[in-house]
Amino acid sequence: MKLTAIHHVAIWVSNLEQAKDFYVTKLGFAVIRENARADQGDVKLDVSLGDTELELFCAQGHPPRRSYPEALGLRHLAFRVDNIDEAVAWLAGMNIITEPVRVDAYMDKRMTFFFDPDGQPLELHE
């Protein structure tokens, strides 16, 4: 077996409309499909950015993230950007707060974190 790429990442969200506004309207993901899954008791929204897909699941009863960023499971999602200063300014224009930009000690690249509406850590990385 030879793995060629990550197909998708799945994330539970607490409010589908807030998540759609954040990932589609603000971050620029494209909607692939949205399905209410009565048999599963949830709604699944598939979105894409380039070759990357996110599956956003929404249903009642999931506990909030318990710690930052060290909860078991998905630690964070990282997005590559060409210019971190422009990306931070663009997010600030939508009232999305980022942490101070710092340099990744191992890759010597600039990076910062911000959060989706449910507190999921998201990273920008040059």
C-alpha positions as CSV (number, residue, x, y, z in Angstrom):
1,M,0.0,0.0,0.0
2,K,1.2,3.5,-0.9
3,L,-0.6,6.5,0.6
4,T,-0.7,9.4,-1.8
5,A,-2.5,12.2,0.1
6,I,-4.9,13.0,2.9
7,H,-8.4,12.7,1.5
8,H,-10.3,14.6,4.2
9,V,-10.4,15.6,7.8
10,A,-13.7,15.3,9.8
11,I,-14.7,17.8,12.5
12,W,-17.7,17.9,14.8
13,V,-19.3,21.4,15.0
14,S,-21.9,22.7,17.4
15,N,-23.7,25.0,14.9
16,L,-23.7,24.2,11.2
17,E,-24.6,27.8,10.1
18,Q,-21.8,29.3,12.1
19,A,-19.4,26.7,10.8
20,K,-20.5,27.3,7.2
21,D,-20.1,31.0,7.6
22,F,-16.6,30.6,9.1
23,Y,-15.2,27.9,6.7
24,V,-17.0,28.9,3.5
25,T,-17.7,32.6,3.7
26,K,-14.7,33.7,5.7
27,L,-12.0,31.1,4.9
28,G,-13.0,30.5,1.3
29,F,-13.8,26.8,1.3
30,A,-16.2,25.6,-1.4
31,V,-19.3,23.6,-0.6
32,I,-19.2,20.2,-2.2
33,R,-22.5,18.8,-0.7
34,E,-24.7,19.0,2.4
35,N,-26.7,16.0,3.6
36,A,-29.1,15.6,6.5
37,R,-28.5,12.0,7.6
38,A,-31.7,11.0,9.5
39,D,-30.3,7.5,10.2
40,Q,-27.2,9.1,11.9
41,G,-29.1,12.0,13.5
42,D,-26.7,14.6,12.1
43,V,-26.0,16.9,9.1
44,K,-22.8,16.5,7.1
45,L,-21.4,19.4,5.2
46,D,-18.5,18.6,2.9
47,V,-16.3,21.5,1.9
48,S,-13.0,21.8,-0.1
49,L,-10.0,24.1,-0.4
50,G,-7.8,23.0,-3.3
51,D,-7.3,19.3,-2.9
52,T,-8.2,19.3,0.8
53,E,-11.6,18.3,2.0
54,L,-13.2,18.9,5.4
55,E,-16.3,17.0,6.6
56,L,-18.2,19.1,9.1
57,F,-20.6,17.1,11.1
58,C,-23.3,18.7,13.3
59,A,-25.5,17.0,15.9
60,Q,-26.6,17.6,19.4
61,G,-24.9,16.3,22.5
62,H,-21.2,16.5,21.8
63,P,-19.1,18.0,24.6
64,P,-17.0,21.1,23.9
65,R,-13.3,20.9,23.5
66,R,-11.8,20.4,26.9
67,S,-8.3,21.9,26.5
68,Y,-6.2,23.9,24.2
69,P,-4.6,22.4,22.2
70,E,-3.7,19.2,24.0
71,A,-7.1,17.4,23.9
72,L,-6.8,13.8,22.5
73,G,-7.7,13.5,18.9
74,L,-7.2,16.3,16.3
75,R,-4.8,18.8,17.7
76,H,-5.1,21.5,15.0
77,L,-5.5,22.0,11.3
78,A,-2.7,23.9,9.5
79,F,-3.2,26.0,6.4
80,R,-0.3,27.0,4.2
81,V,-0.2,30.7,3.2
82,D,2.3,32.6,1.0
83,N,2.3,35.7,3.2
84,I,1.4,35.4,6.8
85,D,1.2,39.2,7.4
86,E,-1.5,39.5,4.6
87,A,-3.4,36.5,5.9
88,V,-3.4,37.8,9.5
89,A,-4.6,41.3,8.2
90,W,-7.3,39.6,6.1
91,L,-8.6,37.6,9.2
92,A,-8.4,40.8,11.3
93,G,-10.7,42.5,8.7
94,M,-13.3,39.8,9.6
95,N,-12.8,40.3,13.4
96,I,-11.0,36.9,13.6
97,I,-8.2,37.3,16.2
98,T,-4.9,35.5,15.7
99,E,-2.1,34.8,18.2
100,P,1.1,36.7,17.7
101,V,3.1,35.5,14.7
102,R,6.1,33.4,15.8
103,V,8.8,31.3,14.0
104,D,8.5,27.5,14.0
105,A,11.8,26.5,15.7
106,Y,12.2,23.4,13.5
107,M,11.1,24.6,10.1
108,D,12.3,28.3,10.5
109,K,8.9,29.4,9.0
110,R,6.5,32.0,10.4
111,M,3.2,30.7,11.9
112,T,0.3,31.7,14.0
113,F,-3.0,30.2,15.4
114,F,-6.6,31.3,15.3
115,F,-9.8,29.4,16.2
116,D,-13.0,28.3,14.5
117,P,-16.4,29.1,16.2
118,D,-16.1,25.9,18.4
119,G,-12.6,26.7,19.5
120,Q,-10.8,24.3,17.2
121,P,-7.2,25.5,16.8
122,L,-6.3,26.5,13.2
123,E,-2.8,27.3,12.2
124,L,-1.4,29.6,9.4
125,H,2.0,28.5,8.2
126,E,4.3,30.1,5.6
